[in-house]
């Protein structure tokens, strides 16, 4: 009888220990997930542009894009529940962006930082993006001789690549360009997005940086 009671008590203590260990593991998992969510939030905030899963995996130290995508969607829902001026959007190509909601853009636009490009280079960049791949000669014919200096600036900034083709150069936009302006890296999809932006703005040029209104317009029409 005493032996059976002792075994029962020992089993009870062991079960309690196991439960405590399992609970401790669950707490550790929750803390780890919460830390990753905050790091993900920080990455999207600092970037100020859409980030792909590969980049987010590097930031979070994870090899699983599916796991990082799941975390990003959890954070996206968390922002939706907060009902603040900010939101997280998942773009059609799988990238995520933290941005200001459309209804607040006009009221705070004047506080935005200085644009990345002045009007001339920006128009040349817009032309290249919409017509690419395009030769340097064609760009100069359309934009004038000042386009040479624009192209040089755009290449130095990493927004455009220039590849020699016979006596001319072939110009294309880079992934950095797509990420900065919140556009698809797929050229054909990007051109459709640009067409919608140009139609809405009434001219074939990008704003100094795509605002949330432009991004929302793209997403709503896809």
C-alpha positions, 0 to 999 in steps of 0.5 A: 500500500505504502509503495503504491502511494509512493509511486503515485506521489512520484508520478504526480510530481513528475507530471507536474514537473513535465507540465511546468517544463511544457509551460516554460517552453510555451512562454519561451516560444511566445516571447520569441515570437513577440520579439520577432514581431517587434523586430519585423515592425522595426525593419518595416518602419526603418526601411520606409519601403516594401521589403520582400520575404528574403530580406525579412528572413535575413533580419529575423535570422530565419530560413523559413519564408513561410514562417516569416510571412505568417509573422508578417500577416500576424503583425498586419492584423495587429495593426488593423486591430489598433485602428491607428493612422498606420497600416501594414499592406501585403503587396501582390508580389509578396512584399510587405510595407508599413505605411500611412493610411490614405486619408492622412496623406494630404494633411501631413504631406508637407512634413515629408523629407526632401525628395530623392530626386529633383524634377528633371532626373525624376522625369527621365527616370519615369520615362526609362521605367515605363519604356524599358528596356530602352537605349540611352540614345532613345532616352536622350532623343525624348528627354534632351541632352540634359538626360546624359547627366540625369542617367549618370546620376540615376546609375550612381544612385543605383536606380538604373543599370546601364549595359553596353550594347554595340555602340549604345547602352541599354537602360533598365531600372533596378530592384532598388528602384522598384522597392523604393517606389513600392512597385513590382520587380516584374517589369510588365507588372510594373509598367501596368502599375505606372500606367495607372499612376500616370493616368491618375496624375494626368502626366507621365511622371512619378511623384518624388516618392509614391505616396500611400494614395498611389499605392492604394490606387494600384492595389485597388485596381489590380 
